Amino acid sequence: MLDIFDILIGKNYEPDYKNKSVIVQGITGKFGSLHTRNMISYGTNVVAGVTPGKGGTKFNNVNIYNTVSEAVKYTDSIISVMFMPAKFFLEAVKDAINAGIKLLIAIPEHVPIKDTMVALEMARQNNAIIIGPNTPGIIIPNVIKLGIMPTTPFKPGNIGILSKSGTLMYEMSDKISQHGFGQNIAIGIGGDPINGTRLIDAFNMIKDNSKLEGIVIVGEIGGDAEEILAQHIMDINYKKPIVSYIAGRSAPKEKRMGHAGAIVYGEYGSAESKIKMFNNANIPVAKKPSEIPILLAERLKI
């Protein structure tokens, strides 16, 4: 698997501005333009935009190209943040991966499952990472922001946040920031039924980073991503402190709650199943978000 820290900030956690240059697909759309401005304001090095038919123009002093291949030719970027309607997602992924993009932050939600599966297979064959679809993105505080998250909850530090919910990623980051913990990295997995990067994949991306001291996992009802991750943590006997929260404990069964993937059938995908597996892995599960920094402090013996 590619080293996500190397892609985002360079080897040995030292900023490498060639590696962290970013292309925005759909830069001139309503959401693409808004969040491109916000990313640039945060310090993200947006070097090009892509909007078919608008090549040769500029947005916010950023050159726009008709294809990702053209953008990569002139910038050498390997990161793309994707803003486009779900029906155009697959073609945009093909354009990006064929151009050599290695990290794709897929913002669109409700992408057709078939399109996501084709995109994931293409990424696998080309050694690329897709975060999402339906992700708020990735942030390394004070270094790089890729996506739609607000910046105020995030402070530099040594705690990794992995979350299936965007808003809960912000809330958990804010809670621990208020208690003196900062974030090493925060990754929004995405709320669609199939994700390019599962919880276990995101965990493996960050678990060996030397600056990481602990991890907060924010799961939710639906699917078995949390159970798979808990088993993996037990299998590898991972030692760094981990705490967790499962959203949707009181959700009625067989009723979709917000995210397309957040639905429980019988016991499959239930909060009880996930809590049991985390408990088996010696990972405490908070009953409410405000308990997370308390559990984290206990695990870190602070």
Secondary structure as the mmCIF struct_conf table of DSSP 4:
data_model
#
loop_
_struct_conf.conf_type_id
_struct_conf.id
_struct_conf.beg_label_comp_id
_struct_conf.beg_label_asym_id
_struct_conf.beg_label_seq_id
_struct_conf.end_label_comp_id
_struct_conf.end_label_asym_id
_struct_conf.end_label_seq_id
HELX_RH_AL_P HELX_RH_AL_P1 ILE A 4 ILE A 9
HELX_RH_3T_P HELX_RH_3T_P1 LYS A 11 TYR A 13
TURN_TY1_P TURN_TY1_P1 TYR A 17 LYS A 20
STRN STRN1 VAL A 22 GLN A 25
TURN_TY1_P TURN_TY1_P2 GLY A 26 THR A 28
BEND BEND1 GLY A 29 GLY A 29
HELX_RH_AL_P HELX_RH_AL_P2 LYS A 30 TYR A 42
TURN_TY1_P TURN_TY1_P3 GLY A 43 GLY A 43
STRN STRN2 VAL A 46 VAL A 50
TURN_TY1_P TURN_TY1_P4 PRO A 52 GLY A 53
TURN_TY1_P TURN_TY1_P5 GLY A 55 GLY A 56
STRN STRN3 LYS A 58 PHE A 59
TURN_TY1_P TURN_TY1_P6 ASN A 60 ASN A 61
STRN STRN4 VAL A 62 TYR A 65
BEND BEND2 ASN A 66 THR A 67
HELX_RH_AL_P HELX_RH_AL_P3 VAL A 68 THR A 75
STRN STRN5 ILE A 79 MET A 82
BEND BEND3 MET A 84 MET A 84
HELX_RH_3T_P HELX_RH_3T_P2 ALA A 86 PHE A 88
HELX_RH_AL_P HELX_RH_AL_P4 PHE A 89 ASN A 98
TURN_TY1_P TURN_TY1_P7 ALA A 99 GLY A 100
STRN STRN6 LEU A 103 ALA A 106
BEND BEND4 HIS A 110 HIS A 110
HELX_RH_AL_P HELX_RH_AL_P5 ILE A 113 GLN A 125
TURN_TY1_P TURN_TY1_P8 ASN A 126 ASN A 127
STRN STRN7 ILE A 129 ILE A 131
BEND BEND5 PRO A 133 ASN A 134
STRN STRN8 GLY A 137 ILE A 140
TURN_TY1_P TURN_TY1_P9 PRO A 141 VAL A 143
STRN STRN9 ILE A 144 GLY A 147
BEND BEND6 ILE A 148 ILE A 148
BEND BEND7 THR A 151 THR A 151
TURN_TY1_P TURN_TY1_P10 THR A 152 PRO A 153
STRN STRN10 PRO A 156 SER A 163
BEND BEND8 LYS A 164 LYS A 164
HELX_RH_AL_P HELX_RH_AL_P6 GLY A 166 GLN A 178
TURN_TY1_P TURN_TY1_P11 HIS A 179 GLY A 180
STRN STRN11 GLN A 183 GLY A 188
BEND BEND9 GLY A 191 ILE A 194
BEND BEND10 GLY A 196 THR A 197
HELX_RH_AL_P HELX_RH_AL_P7 LEU A 199 ILE A 206
TURN_TY1_P TURN_TY1_P12 LYS A 207 ASP A 208
TURN_TY1_P TURN_TY1_P13 SER A 210 LYS A 211
STRN STRN12 GLY A 214 GLU A 220
BEND BEND11 ILE A 221 ASP A 224
HELX_RH_AL_P HELX_RH_AL_P8 ALA A 225 ILE A 236
TURN_TY1_P TURN_TY1_P14 ASN A 237 ASN A 237
BEND BEND12 LYS A 240 LYS A 240
STRN STRN13 ILE A 242 ALA A 247
TURN_TY1_P TURN_TY1_P15 ARG A 249 SER A 250
HELX_LH_PP_P HELX_LH_PP_P1 ALA A 251 PRO A 252
TURN_TY1_P TURN_TY1_P16 LYS A 253 GLU A 254
BEND BEND13 GLY A 258 HIS A 259
TURN_TY1_P TURN_TY1_P17 ALA A 260 GLY A 261
STRN STRN14 TYR A 265 TYR A 265
TURN_TY1_P TURN_TY1_P18 GLY A 266 GLU A 267
STRN STRN15 TYR A 268 TYR A 268
TURN_TY1_P TURN_TY1_P19 GLY A 269 GLY A 269
HELX_RH_AL_P HELX_RH_AL_P9 ALA A 271 ASN A 280
TURN_TY1_P TURN_TY1_P20 ALA A 281 ASN A 282
STRN STRN16 VAL A 285 ALA A 286
BEND BEND14 LYS A 287 LYS A 288
HELX_RH_3T_P HELX_RH_3T_P3 PRO A 289 GLU A 291
HELX_RH_AL_P HELX_RH_AL_P10 ILE A 292 LEU A 300
TURN_TY1_P TURN_TY1_P21 LYS A 301 LYS A 301
#
